[in-house]
Amino acid sequence: MKIEIKIIQKEDPLVKMCAAVVQKHSWGLDYPVKVIDEMRHSEYLIAAVDGKKLIGCASMGRGASPDKIDNDKLWFGNALILQKYRRFGIFKKMYQKCLTYINKKPGPVFACTENLIMVSFLLKNGWKYYRTTKDESGGICLVFKK
């Protein structure tokens, strides 16, 4: 396994692949917002690849708040590693790359999730619970702030 974490540009074909993977394995195919639309408005995108195979991704963008509170703030999102590649520290490497980006930006950074594994990861990495909201599908989403 030769994993590479790389920054990708919005025009890179990997963006569409990332969006498809997140839509299928995280958001759901019938979620009312399309991941590709959010990724096209991101200011920082990374992908984890094993050779030529996409195995994960994450993005940083503004205006991704599901309830429009804290819009125009920086949001960490679309973070996913395919299940087969979990527990190898790959997500942590992706997060470190995002953290480098975050540390160069002024102001708070937010993340919104209902995934308990992600909640635990955020709390272990210094994020603080900020509030609870509803996502675009009406589901509960916990908002964290760094």
N, C-alpha and C positions, 0 to 999 in steps of 0.2 A: 504494500500500500504506500503510494507516494502522493501525499496530500499537499496541495498548494492552495493557499488563501490569497486571492488576488482582488484588487480593486478593479471594478468594471465600469465602463462608461455606458450611458443610457442607450447608445446605438449598438452596443455589443449584443449579439444573438443570445448570449447567456442571460440577459435581462428577461427575455420572453420565457426562457426555460425556468429561471428562478420563479417568476410569477406563476407559471403553471404548477410547479412543485408545491409552492406555498398554498395556492388555491386548492389543490387536491388534498394535501396532507395536513393542512392547518385550518384554513378559513372555511373550506367546504365549497363544492361546485355551485351550490345555490345561494351563496352569501350575496347580499344585495350590492356589494361593492366589489369591483374586480381588482385583484392585486396588481395587475399590469398598469392600471391607471394610477395607483398610488406610487408604484416604482418609477413610473415615467416622470413623476414630480419629486422624486428623491434627489437629495444633493450628494449622497454618498452611498454607493452600492458595493458590496463585496460578495464573492462567490467562493465556495470551497469545492475543489475538483480533485478527483482521484483519476489521474491520467486525463482522459477526455470526458469522464463522467461527472456531471454535476451532482454533488452530495449535500450541499447546503448553501445558504445565503443569509444575508441580513442587509438592512437598509437604514438610512437616517434621512428623515425628511421633516418638513414643516407643514403644519396645517392638517395633520392626520388625526386630530382629536375627534373621536366618534360623536361627541356631543357639542362640538365647536367651542368648548371651553379650552383655553390654553392653545388656541390656534396660533400659528406663526411662531410657535416655540419649536425647539428641536425634539423630535420623537425617534426613539430606537424601536424598530419594528421589523416585521417580515422575517424574523429570525428563526431558522429551521435547519436541522441536520436530519437527514434520512435515518430512520431507526437503525438500520444495519451498521451505521457509522457512529452511533452514540457510544459513550463511555471510553472514547479514545482521546479526549481532550481537544477535539477539533472545534467544538463550539466555543470553548474558552479562548482558543487562538483567534477565532473570528471576533469574539467580543473584545479582546485586547486591541485588535486593529480598529474597531469602532471606538473604543475608549480613547485611543490616541487622537482620533478625529474629534471626539467630544471635548477632550481637554484643551483643544485649540479654539473652542467656541465659547463666547460669553453666555451667561445665563443658565437657567436650569434646563435639564433634559428630562423627558418623560418617556414612559413605556406603559402600554396598556395590554393586559393579558388576563385570561381566565384559566390558563394552563398552570396547574399546581407545580410542575417541575420548573417552569419559568419563574413563577413567583418565588420559589425557594432559591433559585439561582440569583435573582435580582437582590433579594434580601441578604444573601451571603456575600454579595459584592457591593454592599454599601448603599443600595437604593432604599428609599423610605416609602412606606405606604403613604399615599397622598389623598386619595378619595376613591369612591366607587361610582361608576357610571354605567350606562347601557351602551352597547355597541349598535351598529347600524341594523342588526337583525333583532334587536330588543333584548339580547342576552346580557348578563352581568359581566362587567369588565372592571378589573382592579387597575387603578392608575398609580404608578410609582414615579418618584422624582429623584433625580441624582443631582 
